[in-house]
Amino acid sequence: MDRVEEIEAAISDLPPDECRRLSEWFREFEQSRWDAEMDEDSSAGRLDFLFEEANSESAQGSLRDWPQKK
């Protein structure tokens, strides 16, 4: 049995309140990882194309609001 299978088995045995706590922790953990990845990508310039695209669309008058107004 590998580590993931061991973790899955342990989670399966958790009572509902502990399972909810674990789920909340994991959501926060994943969000932190996502935020760190986005910060790294931004600092490295890997998202610059998004700013360039927005500036280009703004200059052309085709930039849309997000979320779109109804």
Contacts in CASP RR format, 6 or more apart in sequence:
PFRMAT RR
TARGET T0000
AUTHOR 0000-0000-0000
METHOD contacts of the structure
MODEL  1
MDRVEEIEAAISDLPPDECRRLSEWFREFEQSRWDAEMDEDSSAGRLDFL
FEEANSESAQGSLRDWPQKK
1 9 0 8 1.000
11 19 0 8 1.000
11 22 0 8 1.000
14 22 0 8 1.000
38 47 0 8 1.000
41 47 0 8 1.000
54 63 0 8 1.000
57 63 0 8 1.000
57 64 0 8 1.000
END
